Amino acid sequence: MSEEDPIVVSRLQAAAESGDAAAQYTLGLRCLSGRGTARDERAGSAWLGRAASQGHAEAQFHLGARLSGGQGVAPDVPAAIAWYRKAAAQGHVKAQFNLGVLLLGRPQSSAEERKEAIEWYRRAAAENHAGAQNNLGLVYASGQDVPRDYVQALQWFTRAAEQNDAAAQNNIGMLYASGRGVPLDHVQAATWYTRAALQDYPAAAFNLGALHEIGRGVAEDAAAAARWYRKAAELGHMKAQFCLAQMLAAGKGVKCDLNEAASWYLEAAQQGHVTAQYELGMLLDGGAGIVQDGKLAFYWFGQAAEKGHREAQFLFAQRYDRGQDTPKDDAQALRWYGKAAEQGHAQARFNLGLMYCFGHGAAANPSKAYFWLSIAERDGIRKAGIYKAHATTLMQPGEVDQVHRVLDKHFTDTGRS
């Protein structure tokens, strides 16, 4: 803090208290940053509020930003929108952009508010705001609130990309990679991805890695793919973390390292990547090259199972069935075998049939046993026929024909004769 700061702050305080909006705004920023005075977010926000109430556009913008993010004040998105609107109406470009983001980003926005958001994007884009130009391109590419128009999308992406906006550069790459609005051109896609990736844009680094892995638009180069995946992974890109883990586990383009693979699977799994959760469970369960941990494997199988991963559902059920890494629980085993069976897992169908046949996890139900064992038999599990015959002995007259009608419908619906 320089010697003159306390004097400056004292003068600002006097001017602010006398009602000078510019002084109130400046004093608010100083309180927020602690420049020349004690750092005080509450006082800073209060001074911004007084300036904003007098129509100070910059104060209105800053107050909107703080209310939106809950910085020094309780989060209040409706109030943030109100302050952004006031600043935006005065031509504040960043407020126009932020207002567009809030109005388009919240699920409860009405059709009129979404239309308003796009108009604010237009106004900010006309003032050369790269983020607004890119987001306007996304609006046209999605066709959600306007007729889809890839030509206009490309035009807006290009205007932002010319300002070196990495998100827009990546989006142009995606248009070339898909042939939407432009001729399909993977070389151009790679060029644009590279420009964005060199700015540490994670999605572009991931996309470039994917092109190198399959040799599309660039030379097929597993080592280069791994490098770009790693760059994106270190920037937090979930899919890149998974792909890097896959390459490390297979020794593709990099030296095989199951411990590092597990660490990247974990990063992706914690972000909700379902297959990463399953693969991490498999590594922990097998303990080949890493420390085996059955209980942790059980946890990750459960996470993947909850999200619908068929193989994880089967393994999760199997753990409950055997009492492996968790207390034995036939009801849970029945439940998860059922979920995997519904998704076509042959062994789960067989196991589910057995549980219904012998009353494990629920009361014995010969009809359900016959149904699932019949499907398992069609799936190629020969032993299913033996138990199906046993289930028949437990069924009432006419039940077999009834189940066969259900089976006929099932096989017709699934395209199997």
Secondary structure, DSSP 8 states (H G I E B T S, - for coil): --THHHHHHHHHHHHHHTT-HHHHHHHHHHHHHTSSS---HHHHHHHHHHHHHTT-HHHHHHHHHHHHHTSSS---HHHHHHHHHHHHHTT-HHHHHHHHHHHHHSTT--HHHHHHHHHHHHHHHHTT-HHHHHHHHHHHHHTSSS---HHHHHHHHHHHHTTT-HHHHHHHHHHHHHTSSS---HHHHHHHHHHHHTTT-HHHHHHHHHHHHHTSSS---HHHHHHHHHHHHHTT-HHHHHHHHHHHHHTSSS---HHHHHHHHHHHHHTT-HHHHHHHHHHHHH-SSS---HHHHHHHHHHHHHTT-HHHHHHHHHHHHHT-SS---HHHHHHHHHHHHHTT-HHHHHHHHHHHHHTSSS---HHHHHHHHHHHHHTT-THHHHHHHHHHHTS-TTHHHHHHHHHHHHHHHTT--
